[in-house]
Amino acid sequence: MSSMMNMLNNTRLPESEDDVEEIYYITKQMTVKTIIHSLTPIEYPPTSKEGVAIVYHVEGWNNVEEAYTDIQYSMGKPCGQHTSTCSYLGDVTIEKKDRTCQDLQLKVNKEMSEDNIENVTFAVYLAAFKTKCRYMRDGVQCAGKPILKCLKRKDNTTTYFIGCSEWNFNEKFHRFINIKENVDLNLLRQLLDGLYEGESEEPTNDCYTILPNSSKKTLCWSIIQKTCGVKYSKIIPLDIKSCPYVILISKGIHSHPPPPPSRVPLTIRSRLQELIHQANDNNSDITPTHIMTGNLIKTYFGTDYLSEVHSSLNNNDHLRYYVDKIQKEIHPQGQGLLGVVYNYSRNINNFCDYVKRLEFFKDGNVLIICTTPEQLSEWKKCKHFQIDLSFKRVAGEINEFKVNHYNTEHNLKTLNF
């Protein structure tokens, strides 16, 4: 009894409600300290060691995955997925998908010289990282990772090389890369083991740039893949209609600065696609330059430049990608002769109401007659007409001419096709 009293006396009770730290249970095994409710996707979700949960209300959304598509951090490959019960949403059955944050750290200011041991070490590491093991087992290529190994000879000399983590005795053709003398073995071991943290001198003049994993610069000699300790979990109810909420949980601290915005947010992307469709209706041969120099940006977004709408649109390749994508959707076979044949054969959007005849001849020529029913009705009334041979609107070797008829009674051009 006395020991129990001593234990109670030594136990510090919270003096006020402010001393009590709230912990929220998302599932029985997962807790967070902070919960945020949002109606729109968040590009840079906050995170902490204790965990941050963002609850999205997705009622009326076409796709619940849209809550995660605007995240600018590069999420890695799936590292776990299973069905569980979410206590925070009322013990509903959910699907939990785990991801990791993966970004690249680019080192750009080192001199590219073979006399620089550090540069040579980075080059050897990247060569080993890019080279796949040639060993085949039952027709399947070895997936072993490069590791640093040493070979001790009878004369007590030691030779280091980069081998394969899956190598077994008497197995041939595994990865084997000789290491030159001008290589920092300690640095190479840290790189291969994923323990390299960079220089620690302060202040530092080194320049670093964060790139997403999808960047085409990943094969550059100076890029080091930087692992990040932040883990993401997606919580999606199996019955999304009865429980229209999804949760994004982030735990850990990023080992890198936030990457620059490279993804166009969904709402802006949808609005931009509407703009491109409108521009395509006005001009069938729409280009990114037509959009940037036109008035539709001001009409749809209330600003003169797309870069003012979102930083990711400062890259014209984004606009070019969406223009090409929508043009491909509208004209899957292009806007040339093949596209005409495709639309004519399927009568897409009543195409045959305008293209009255499409005929190929044995000598390689093709004849396309385009007119509307109203123009044909007026054609029967024509007593004379004029053909404009200088008119040409299509590119290529196709000759195009326009037929004009002038109504002398009303001084109007009544036929033009």
TORMARKE-403057 format. One record per residue (C-alpha): residue in one letter; x, y, z. Coordinates in Angstrom, 3 decimals. Each point is the difference from the previous one (the first is absolute). Layout:
REM residues N
@code: A X: X Y: Y Z: Z $
...
//
This chain:
REM residues 417
@code: M X: 0.000 Y: 0.000 Z: 0.000 $
@code: S X: 2.812 Y: 2.370 Z: 0.903 $
@code: S X: 1.825 Y: -0.778 Z: -3.239 $
@code: M X: -3.172 Y: 0.810 Z: -1.931 $
@code: M X: -0.284 Y: 3.333 Z: 1.800 $
@code: N X: 3.640 Y: 0.817 Z: -0.756 $
@code: M X: -0.560 Y: -0.739 Z: -3.690 $
@code: L X: -3.038 Y: 2.269 Z: -0.077 $
@code: N X: 1.934 Y: 2.754 Z: 1.735 $
@code: N X: 2.814 Y: -0.263 Z: -2.563 $
@code: T X: -2.427 Y: 0.120 Z: -2.920 $
@code: R X: -0.295 Y: 3.510 Z: -1.430 $
@code: L X: -3.562 Y: 0.882 Z: -0.896 $
@code: P X: -0.734 Y: 2.730 Z: -2.558 $
@code: E X: -0.507 Y: 3.331 Z: 1.718 $
@code: S X: -2.416 Y: 1.270 Z: -2.647 $
@code: E X: -1.715 Y: -1.043 Z: -3.202 $
@code: D X: 2.775 Y: 1.696 Z: -1.993 $
@code: D X: 2.466 Y: -2.641 Z: 1.229 $
@code: V X: -2.033 Y: -2.820 Z: -1.572 $
@code: E X: 1.148 Y: -0.896 Z: -3.516 $
@code: E X: -2.805 Y: -1.217 Z: -2.223 $
@code: I X: 0.648 Y: -3.057 Z: -2.125 $
@code: Y X: -2.450 Y: -1.074 Z: -2.682 $
@code: Y X: -0.421 Y: -3.625 Z: -0.981 $
@code: I X: -0.512 Y: -0.457 Z: -3.729 $
@code: T X: 0.235 Y: -3.776 Z: 0.272 $
@code: K X: 0.804 Y: -2.194 Z: 2.969 $
@code: Q X: 3.703 Y: 0.073 Z: -0.877 $
@code: M X: 0.307 Y: 3.502 Z: -1.491 $
@code: T X: -0.192 Y: 3.258 Z: 1.925 $
@code: V X: 0.581 Y: 3.641 Z: -0.909 $
@code: K X: 0.305 Y: 3.173 Z: 1.989 $
@code: T X: -1.517 Y: 2.440 Z: -2.498 $
@code: I X: -3.131 Y: -0.256 Z: -2.143 $
@code: I X: -0.874 Y: 2.440 Z: -2.788 $
@code: H X: -3.306 Y: 0.084 Z: -1.895 $
@code: S X: 0.032 Y: 1.199 Z: -3.603 $
@code: L X: -2.413 Y: 0.205 Z: -2.924 $
@code: T X: 2.732 Y: 0.412 Z: -2.627 $
@code: P X: 3.258 Y: -1.879 Z: -0.664 $
@code: I X: 3.152 Y: 1.317 Z: 1.678 $
@code: E X: 3.170 Y: 0.207 Z: -2.096 $
@code: Y X: 2.483 Y: -0.043 Z: 2.885 $
@code: P X: -1.586 Y: -2.010 Z: 2.835 $
@code: P X: 1.521 Y: 0.789 Z: 3.413 $
@code: T X: 1.755 Y: -2.737 Z: 1.930 $
@code: S X: 1.531 Y: -0.648 Z: 3.416 $
@code: K X: 1.634 Y: -2.787 Z: 1.969 $
@code: E X: -3.260 Y: -0.702 Z: 1.824 $
@code: G X: -2.005 Y: 0.044 Z: -3.230 $
@code: V X: -2.449 Y: 2.320 Z: -1.754 $
@code: A X: -3.326 Y: -1.201 Z: -1.435 $
@code: I X: -1.861 Y: 1.967 Z: -2.675 $
@code: V X: -3.668 Y: -0.959 Z: -0.312 $
@code: Y X: -1.578 Y: 0.790 Z: -3.376 $
@code: H X: -3.750 Y: 0.198 Z: -0.525 $
@code: V X: -0.367 Y: -1.557 Z: -3.467 $
@code: E X: -3.765 Y: -0.092 Z: -0.398 $
@code: G X: -0.821 Y: 0.770 Z: -3.627 $
@code: W X: 3.550 Y: -0.590 Z: -1.236 $
@code: N X: 0.396 Y: -2.072 Z: -3.164 $
@code: N X: 3.103 Y: -1.763 Z: 1.280 $
@code: V X: 1.075 Y: -0.152 Z: 3.645 $
@code: E X: 3.637 Y: -0.437 Z: -1.086 $
@code: E X: -0.099 Y: 3.654 Z: -1.041 $
@code: A X: 0.726 Y: 0.850 Z: 3.639 $
@code: Y X: 3.531 Y: -1.305 Z: -0.504 $
@code: T X: 0.818 Y: 0.987 Z: -3.599 $
@code: D X: 0.904 Y: 3.626 Z: 0.788 $
@code: I X: 2.743 Y: -0.901 Z: 2.494 $
@code: Q X: 3.268 Y: 1.476 Z: -1.262 $
@code: Y X: 2.164 Y: -2.420 Z: 1.967 $
@code: S X: 1.008 Y: -3.052 Z: -1.999 $
@code: M X: -1.638 Y: -3.064 Z: 1.509 $
@code: G X: 1.939 Y: -3.218 Z: -0.411 $
@code: K X: -1.176 Y: -3.454 Z: -0.908 $
@code: P X: -2.632 Y: -1.737 Z: 2.152 $
@code: C X: 1.525 Y: -1.439 Z: 3.159 $
@code: G X: -3.130 Y: -1.560 Z: 1.481 $
@code: Q X: -3.723 Y: -0.295 Z: -0.532 $
@code: H X: -2.622 Y: -1.738 Z: 2.093 $
@code: T X: -3.553 Y: 0.234 Z: 1.296 $
@code: S X: -0.577 Y: 1.286 Z: 3.513 $
@code: T X: -2.488 Y: 1.872 Z: 2.185 $
@code: C X: 0.118 Y: 3.767 Z: 0.491 $
@code: S X: -1.087 Y: 0.945 Z: 3.502 $
@code: Y X: 0.106 Y: 3.734 Z: -0.753 $
@code: L X: -2.655 Y: -0.341 Z: -2.722 $
@code: G X: -2.250 Y: -2.117 Z: 2.193 $
@code: D X: 1.511 Y: -3.495 Z: -0.303 $
@code: V X: -0.592 Y: -0.194 Z: -3.745 $
@code: T X: 1.877 Y: -2.468 Z: -2.171 $
@code: I X: 2.738 Y: 1.750 Z: -1.927 $
@code: E X: 2.820 Y: -0.754 Z: -2.404 $
@code: K X: 3.367 Y: 1.258 Z: 1.222 $
@code: K X: 2.724 Y: 0.710 Z: -2.571 $
@code: D X: 3.518 Y: 0.861 Z: 1.162 $
@code: R X: 2.504 Y: 2.075 Z: -1.964 $
@code: T X: 3.356 Y: 1.651 Z: 0.636 $
@code: C X: 1.294 Y: 3.410 Z: -0.998 $
@code: Q X: 2.702 Y: -0.212 Z: -2.660 $
@code: D X: 1.793 Y: 3.014 Z: -1.418 $
@code: L X: 3.364 Y: 0.514 Z: -1.630 $
@code: Q X: 2.795 Y: 2.260 Z: 1.163 $
@code: L X: 2.095 Y: 1.482 Z: -2.790 $
@code: K X: 3.549 Y: 1.117 Z: 0.637 $
@code: V X: 1.084 Y: 2.418 Z: -2.713 $
@code: N X: 2.974 Y: 2.121 Z: 0.996 $
@code: K X: 2.867 Y: -2.512 Z: 0.140 $
@code: E X: 2.691 Y: 0.169 Z: -2.639 $
@code: M X: -0.302 Y: -2.789 Z: -2.547 $
@code: S X: 3.604 Y: -1.121 Z: 0.084 $
@code: E X: 1.534 Y: -3.463 Z: 0.182 $
@code: D X: 2.473 Y: 1.381 Z: 2.527 $
@code: N X: -2.844 Y: 0.615 Z: 2.415 $
@code: I X: -0.277 Y: -3.228 Z: 2.030 $
@code: E X: -3.509 Y: 0.846 Z: 1.144 $
@code: N X: -1.198 Y: 0.453 Z: -3.585 $
@code: V X: 1.507 Y: -3.323 Z: -1.039 $
@code: T X: -1.650 Y: -1.688 Z: 2.979 $
@code: F X: -3.395 Y: 1.413 Z: -0.953 $
@code: A X: 0.521 Y: -1.142 Z: -3.594 $
@code: V X: 0.875 Y: -3.550 Z: 1.115 $
@code: Y X: -3.036 Y: -0.101 Z: 2.275 $
@code: L X: -2.379 Y: 1.188 Z: -2.728 $
@code: A X: 1.476 Y: -2.479 Z: -2.479 $
@code: A X: -0.617 Y: -2.820 Z: 2.470 $
@code: F X: -3.469 Y: 1.312 Z: 0.786 $
@code: K X: -0.970 Y: 0.050 Z: -3.697 $
@code: T X: 1.563 Y: -3.360 Z: -0.892 $
@code: K X: -2.243 Y: -3.026 Z: 0.475 $
@code: C X: 1.350 Y: -3.353 Z: 1.104 $
@code: R X: 0.356 Y: -2.379 Z: -2.963 $
@code: Y X: -0.555 Y: -3.182 Z: 1.992 $
@code: M X: -3.092 Y: -1.973 Z: -1.017 $
@code: R X: -1.739 Y: -2.539 Z: 2.206 $
@code: D X: -2.746 Y: -2.072 Z: -1.670 $
@code: G X: -0.343 Y: 2.642 Z: -2.687 $
@code: V X: -0.430 Y: 2.823 Z: 2.528 $
@code: Q X: 2.594 Y: 2.755 Z: 0.191 $
@code: C X: 1.670 Y: 0.500 Z: 3.354 $
@code: A X: -1.376 Y: 2.960 Z: 1.959 $
@code: G X: 2.979 Y: 0.285 Z: 2.348 $
@code: K X: 1.251 Y: 3.406 Z: 1.089 $
@code: P X: 3.598 Y: 1.219 Z: -0.404 $
@code: I X: 2.104 Y: -0.386 Z: 3.150 $
@code: L X: 3.655 Y: 0.604 Z: 0.822 $
@code: K X: 2.066 Y: -3.192 Z: 0.360 $
@code: C X: 3.678 Y: -0.803 Z: 0.404 $
@code: L X: 2.162 Y: -2.813 Z: -1.331 $
@code: K X: 2.953 Y: -1.086 Z: 2.155 $
@code: R X: 2.833 Y: -1.741 Z: -1.804 $
@code: K X: 2.662 Y: -2.352 Z: 1.304 $
@code: D X: 2.630 Y: 2.730 Z: -0.098 $
@code: N X: -2.106 Y: 1.984 Z: 2.536 $
@code: T X: -1.082 Y: 2.546 Z: -2.603 $
@code: T X: -3.601 Y: 1.177 Z: 0.000 $
@code: T X: -1.992 Y: 0.999 Z: -3.046 $
@code: Y X: -3.365 Y: 1.721 Z: 0.293 $
@code: F X: -2.788 Y: -0.398 Z: -2.530 $
@code: I X: -3.739 Y: 0.564 Z: -0.319 $
@code: G X: -1.861 Y: -3.284 Z: 0.125 $
@code: C X: -3.571 Y: -1.240 Z: 0.234 $
@code: S X: -1.925 Y: -0.383 Z: 3.243 $
@code: E X: -1.614 Y: -3.232 Z: -1.298 $
@code: W X: 3.271 Y: -1.738 Z: -0.902 $
@code: N X: 0.447 Y: -3.575 Z: 1.228 $
@code: F X: 3.012 Y: -2.261 Z: -0.179 $
@code: N X: 0.662 Y: -1.566 Z: -3.443 $
@code: E X: -2.414 Y: 2.388 Z: -1.756 $
@code: K X: 1.457 Y: 1.774 Z: -3.027 $
@code: F X: -0.857 Y: 3.139 Z: -1.964 $
@code: H X: -1.129 Y: 2.042 Z: 3.006 $
@code: R X: 0.795 Y: 3.703 Z: 0.069 $
@code: F X: 3.750 Y: 0.638 Z: 0.238 $
@code: I X: 1.437 Y: 3.514 Z: -0.382 $
@code: N X: 3.666 Y: 0.732 Z: 0.642 $
@code: I X: 0.804 Y: 3.039 Z: 2.118 $
@code: K X: 2.803 Y: 2.336 Z: -1.004 $
@code: E X: 2.533 Y: 1.387 Z: 2.422 $
@code: N X: -1.367 Y: 3.561 Z: -0.085 $
@code: V X: -3.258 Y: -0.967 Z: 1.760 $
@code: D X: -0.976 Y: 0.865 Z: 3.560 $
@code: L X: -0.985 Y: -3.412 Z: 1.404 $
@code: N X: -1.671 Y: 1.436 Z: 3.105 $
@code: L X: -2.121 Y: 2.362 Z: -2.086 $
@code: L X: -0.836 Y: -2.786 Z: -2.447 $
@code: R X: -1.083 Y: -2.279 Z: 2.850 $
@code: Q X: -2.274 Y: 2.733 Z: 1.390 $
@code: L X: -1.547 Y: 0.575 Z: -3.414 $
@code: L X: -0.655 Y: -3.691 Z: -0.621 $
@code: D X: -1.413 Y: -0.491 Z: 3.506 $
@code: G X: -2.226 Y: 3.085 Z: -0.288 $
@code: L X: 1.723 Y: 1.714 Z: 2.928 $
@code: Y X: 1.492 Y: 2.981 Z: -1.820 $
@code: E X: -1.154 Y: 3.265 Z: 1.584 $
@code: G X: 2.175 Y: 2.488 Z: -1.888 $
@code: E X: 2.626 Y: 2.375 Z: 1.320 $
@code: S X: -0.348 Y: 1.410 Z: 3.495 $
@code: E X: 2.237 Y: 3.078 Z: -0.277 $
@code: E X: -1.670 Y: 3.283 Z: 0.879 $
@code: P X: -0.433 Y: 2.293 Z: -1.766 $
@code: T X: -0.269 Y: -1.914 Z: -3.256 $
@code: N X: 0.078 Y: 1.265 Z: -3.560 $
@code: D X: -1.383 Y: -3.192 Z: -1.501 $
@code: C X: -3.086 Y: 0.419 Z: -2.141 $
@code: Y X: -2.800 Y: -2.541 Z: 0.258 $
@code: T X: -3.181 Y: -0.297 Z: -2.017 $
@code: I X: -2.921 Y: -2.260 Z: 0.877 $
@code: L X: -1.484 Y: -1.905 Z: -2.932 $
@code: P X: -2.911 Y: -2.456 Z: -0.118 $
@code: N X: 0.656 Y: -3.638 Z: -0.864 $
@code: S X: -1.672 Y: 0.507 Z: -3.383 $
@code: S X: 2.637 Y: 2.551 Z: -1.037 $
@code: K X: 1.913 Y: -0.896 Z: -3.161 $
@code: K X: 3.187 Y: 1.225 Z: 1.667 $
@code: T X: 0.258 Y: -3.113 Z: 2.151 $
@code: L X: 2.772 Y: -1.366 Z: -2.237 $
@code: C X: 2.216 Y: 3.033 Z: 0.546 $
@code: W X: 3.344 Y: -0.848 Z: 1.573 $
@code: S X: -0.505 Y: 2.363 Z: 2.918 $
@code: I X: -3.365 Y: -1.229 Z: 1.316 $
@code: I X: -0.168 Y: -1.986 Z: 3.200 $
@code: Q X: -3.211 Y: -1.725 Z: 0.969 $
@code: K X: -0.965 Y: 1.317 Z: 3.399 $
@code: T X: -2.265 Y: -2.137 Z: 2.126 $
@code: C X: -2.613 Y: 1.702 Z: 2.147 $
@code: G X: -1.391 Y: -1.280 Z: 3.277 $
@code: V X: -3.532 Y: 1.332 Z: -0.475 $
@code: K X: -2.651 Y: -2.678 Z: -0.419 $
@code: Y X: -3.448 Y: 0.590 Z: -1.450 $
@code: S X: -3.114 Y: -2.069 Z: 0.591 $
@code: K X: -3.176 Y: 0.286 Z: -2.026 $
@code: I X: -3.203 Y: -0.938 Z: 1.819 $
@code: I X: -2.925 Y: -0.670 Z: -2.367 $
@code: P X: -3.316 Y: -1.499 Z: 1.232 $
@code: L X: -1.238 Y: -2.970 Z: -1.995 $
@code: D X: -3.524 Y: 1.454 Z: 0.041 $
@code: I X: 0.808 Y: 3.557 Z: -1.009 $
@code: K X: -3.674 Y: 0.930 Z: -0.471 $
@code: S X: -0.969 Y: -0.621 Z: 3.622 $
@code: C X: 3.263 Y: 1.517 Z: 1.270 $
@code: P X: 1.145 Y: 2.705 Z: -2.479 $
@code: Y X: 3.335 Y: 0.708 Z: 1.663 $
@code: V X: 3.585 Y: -0.930 Z: -0.837 $
@code: I X: 3.048 Y: 0.600 Z: 2.173 $
@code: L X: 3.637 Y: 0.714 Z: -0.803 $
@code: I X: 2.436 Y: -0.683 Z: 2.842 $
@code: S X: 3.600 Y: 1.215 Z: -0.097 $
@code: K X: 2.595 Y: -0.911 Z: 2.614 $
@code: G X: 3.641 Y: 0.998 Z: 0.215 $
@code: I X: 2.175 Y: 2.975 Z: -0.907 $
@code: H X: 1.087 Y: 0.688 Z: -3.575 $
@code: S X: 3.749 Y: -0.261 Z: -0.567 $
@code: H X: -0.181 Y: 2.537 Z: -2.840 $
@code: P X: -1.624 Y: 3.354 Z: -0.761 $
@code: P X: -3.413 Y: -0.032 Z: -1.700 $
@code: P X: 0.298 Y: -0.745 Z: -3.734 $
@code: P X: -1.078 Y: 2.682 Z: -2.479 $
@code: P X: -3.601 Y: -0.317 Z: -1.229 $
@code: S X: -0.005 Y: -2.346 Z: -2.988 $
@code: R X: -3.586 Y: -1.301 Z: 0.100 $
@code: V X: -2.892 Y: 2.137 Z: -1.179 $
@code: P X: -2.800 Y: -0.107 Z: 2.624 $
@code: L X: -3.103 Y: -1.868 Z: -1.080 $
@code: T X: -2.380 Y: 2.977 Z: 0.075 $
@code: I X: 2.369 Y: 2.115 Z: -2.091 $
@code: R X: 0.665 Y: -2.915 Z: -2.335 $
@code: S X: -3.723 Y: -0.516 Z: -0.620 $
@code: R X: -0.502 Y: 3.699 Z: -0.660 $
@code: L X: 2.994 Y: 0.044 Z: -2.336 $
@code: Q X: -1.406 Y: -2.917 Z: -1.982 $
@code: E X: -3.295 Y: 1.865 Z: -0.379 $
@code: L X: 1.978 Y: 2.967 Z: -1.324 $
@code: I X: 1.805 Y: -2.182 Z: -2.551 $
@code: H X: -3.293 Y: -1.564 Z: -1.149 $
@code: Q X: -1.450 Y: 3.484 Z: -0.476 $
@code: A X: 3.080 Y: 1.113 Z: -1.909 $
@code: N X: -0.220 Y: -3.109 Z: -2.179 $
@code: D X: -3.624 Y: 0.813 Z: -0.867 $
@code: N X: 1.105 Y: 3.453 Z: -1.125 $
@code: N X: 3.040 Y: -1.251 Z: -1.908 $
@code: S X: 0.468 Y: -3.649 Z: -0.944 $
@code: D X: 3.770 Y: 0.464 Z: -0.304 $
@code: I X: 0.535 Y: 1.310 Z: 3.520 $
@code: T X: 3.544 Y: 0.287 Z: 1.373 $
@code: P X: 1.410 Y: 1.067 Z: 3.400 $
@code: T X: 1.051 Y: 3.309 Z: -1.569 $
@code: H X: -3.591 Y: 0.718 Z: -1.076 $
@code: I X: -1.179 Y: -0.557 Z: 3.565 $
@code: M X: 2.707 Y: 2.112 Z: 1.642 $
@code: T X: -0.546 Y: 2.906 Z: -2.394 $
@code: G X: -3.804 Y: -0.197 Z: 0.017 $
@code: N X: -2.626 Y: 1.306 Z: 2.402 $
@code: L X: -1.245 Y: -3.320 Z: 1.391 $
@code: I X: 2.472 Y: -0.017 Z: 2.913 $
@code: K X: -1.436 Y: 3.312 Z: 1.177 $
@code: T X: -3.542 Y: -1.322 Z: -0.459 $
@code: Y X: 0.491 Y: -3.265 Z: 1.887 $
@code: F X: 2.491 Y: 0.987 Z: 2.708 $
@code: G X: -0.265 Y: 3.786 Z: 0.252 $
@code: T X: 3.709 Y: 0.512 Z: -0.657 $
@code: D X: 2.216 Y: 0.571 Z: -3.015 $
@code: Y X: 2.566 Y: -2.754 Z: 0.548 $
@code: L X: -0.334 Y: -3.663 Z: 0.932 $
@code: S X: 3.036 Y: 0.251 Z: 2.276 $
@code: E X: -2.074 Y: 2.290 Z: 2.224 $
@code: V X: -2.639 Y: -2.727 Z: 0.349 $
@code: H X: 2.442 Y: -2.613 Z: 1.324 $
@code: S X: 3.784 Y: -0.195 Z: 0.091 $
@code: S X: 0.080 Y: -3.364 Z: -1.787 $
@code: L X: -1.511 Y: 1.626 Z: -3.103 $
@code: N X: 3.108 Y: 2.139 Z: -0.331 $
@code: N X: 1.314 Y: -2.996 Z: -1.936 $
@code: N X: -1.458 Y: 0.189 Z: -3.512 $
@code: D X: 0.442 Y: -3.753 Z: -0.373 $
@code: H X: -2.989 Y: -0.480 Z: 2.314 $
@code: L X: -2.237 Y: 2.040 Z: -2.295 $
@code: R X: 1.396 Y: -1.734 Z: -3.081 $
@code: Y X: -0.694 Y: -3.388 Z: 1.602 $
@code: Y X: -3.661 Y: 0.812 Z: 0.713 $
@code: V X: -0.524 Y: 1.509 Z: -3.463 $
@code: D X: 1.439 Y: -3.109 Z: -1.654 $
@code: K X: -2.019 Y: -2.253 Z: 2.293 $
@code: I X: -3.318 Y: 1.682 Z: -0.786 $
@code: Q X: 0.811 Y: 0.195 Z: -3.707 $
@code: K X: 0.650 Y: -3.733 Z: 0.142 $
@code: E X: -3.357 Y: -0.574 Z: 1.686 $
@code: I X: -1.876 Y: 2.111 Z: -2.551 $
@code: H X: 1.997 Y: -1.202 Z: -3.014 $
@code: P X: 1.348 Y: -3.476 Z: 0.883 $
@code: Q X: 1.331 Y: -0.483 Z: -3.546 $
@code: G X: 1.300 Y: 3.537 Z: -0.383 $
@code: Q X: -1.275 Y: 2.817 Z: -2.202 $
@code: G X: 1.469 Y: -1.242 Z: -3.268 $
@code: L X: -1.458 Y: -2.262 Z: -2.669 $
@code: L X: -0.044 Y: -2.982 Z: 2.362 $
@code: G X: -2.080 Y: 2.022 Z: 2.452 $
@code: V X: -2.486 Y: 0.900 Z: -2.747 $
@code: V X: -0.381 Y: -3.672 Z: -0.966 $
@code: Y X: -0.457 Y: -0.974 Z: 3.653 $
@code: N X: -2.692 Y: 2.627 Z: 0.668 $
@code: Y X: -1.723 Y: -0.711 Z: -3.331 $
@code: S X: -0.154 Y: -3.766 Z: 0.565 $
@code: R X: -1.517 Y: 0.436 Z: 3.471 $
@code: N X: -2.003 Y: 3.171 Z: -0.686 $
@code: I X: 1.323 Y: 1.576 Z: 3.193 $
@code: N X: -2.008 Y: 3.091 Z: 1.002 $
@code: N X: -2.054 Y: -0.309 Z: -3.226 $
@code: F X: 3.184 Y: 0.371 Z: -2.027 $
@code: C X: -1.678 Y: -1.316 Z: -3.154 $
@code: D X: -2.469 Y: 2.888 Z: 0.026 $
@code: Y X: 2.882 Y: 2.228 Z: -1.087 $
@code: V X: 2.335 Y: -2.409 Z: -1.823 $
@code: K X: -2.291 Y: -1.210 Z: -2.781 $
@code: R X: 2.498 Y: -2.069 Z: -1.923 $
@code: L X: 3.362 Y: -1.616 Z: 0.692 $
@code: E X: 1.517 Y: -1.997 Z: -2.832 $
@code: F X: 3.451 Y: -1.437 Z: -0.744 $
@code: F X: 1.186 Y: -0.596 Z: -3.573 $
@code: K X: 2.428 Y: -2.553 Z: -1.399 $
@code: D X: 2.518 Y: 2.672 Z: -0.973 $
@code: G X: 0.340 Y: 0.970 Z: 3.671 $
@code: N X: -2.198 Y: 3.096 Z: -0.103 $
@code: V X: -2.795 Y: 0.602 Z: 2.459 $
@code: L X: -3.174 Y: 2.071 Z: -0.327 $
@code: I X: -1.785 Y: 1.535 Z: 2.985 $
@code: I X: -3.168 Y: 2.051 Z: -0.497 $
@code: C X: -1.102 Y: 2.068 Z: 2.996 $
@code: T X: -3.300 Y: 1.865 Z: 0.099 $
@code: T X: -3.099 Y: 0.478 Z: 2.112 $
@code: P X: -3.599 Y: -0.850 Z: -0.992 $
@code: E X: -0.815 Y: 3.730 Z: -0.182 $
@code: Q X: 2.865 Y: 0.594 Z: -2.408 $
@code: L X: -1.143 Y: -2.851 Z: -2.229 $
@code: S X: -3.473 Y: 1.492 Z: -0.122 $
@code: E X: 1.444 Y: 3.315 Z: -1.184 $
@code: W X: 2.246 Y: -1.797 Z: -2.492 $
@code: K X: -3.014 Y: -1.107 Z: -2.018 $
@code: K X: -0.985 Y: 3.645 Z: -0.486 $
@code: C X: 3.410 Y: 1.103 Z: -1.266 $
@code: K X: 0.200 Y: 1.295 Z: -3.576 $
@code: H X: 3.710 Y: 0.713 Z: 0.255 $
@code: F X: 2.739 Y: -0.397 Z: 2.618 $
@code: Q X: 3.677 Y: 0.718 Z: 0.526 $
@code: I X: 2.790 Y: -2.308 Z: 1.235 $
@code: D X: 2.764 Y: 1.498 Z: 2.108 $
@code: L X: 3.135 Y: -2.092 Z: -0.714 $
@code: S X: 2.217 Y: 2.181 Z: 2.193 $
@code: F X: -1.904 Y: -0.981 Z: 3.148 $
@code: K X: 1.867 Y: -2.527 Z: 2.126 $
@code: R X: -0.675 Y: -0.803 Z: 3.637 $
@code: V X: 1.395 Y: -3.517 Z: 0.355 $
@code: A X: 3.680 Y: -0.899 Z: 0.208 $
@code: G X: 1.770 Y: -2.517 Z: -2.193 $
@code: E X: -0.357 Y: -0.939 Z: -3.653 $
@code: I X: -3.809 Y: 0.097 Z: -0.026 $
@code: N X: -1.416 Y: 2.687 Z: -2.296 $
@code: E X: -2.993 Y: 1.858 Z: 1.395 $
@code: F X: -2.330 Y: 2.324 Z: -1.876 $
@code: K X: -3.052 Y: 2.009 Z: 1.002 $
@code: V X: -3.164 Y: 0.463 Z: -2.032 $
@code: N X: -1.656 Y: 3.433 Z: 0.231 $
@code: H X: -3.380 Y: 1.146 Z: -1.266 $
@code: Y X: -1.105 Y: 3.619 Z: 0.079 $
@code: N X: -3.678 Y: 0.874 Z: 0.151 $
@code: T X: -0.441 Y: 3.090 Z: -2.164 $
@code: E X: -3.510 Y: 0.564 Z: 1.262 $
@code: H X: 1.006 Y: 0.440 Z: 3.624 $
@code: N X: 3.689 Y: 0.859 Z: -0.530 $
@code: L X: 0.941 Y: -2.842 Z: 2.327 $
@code: K X: 2.380 Y: -2.912 Z: -0.221 $
@code: T X: -2.463 Y: -2.840 Z: 0.480 $
@code: L X: 2.241 Y: -2.981 Z: -0.710 $
@code: N X: 3.436 Y: -0.563 Z: 1.402 $
@code: F X: 1.360 Y: -3.529 Z: 0.403 $
//
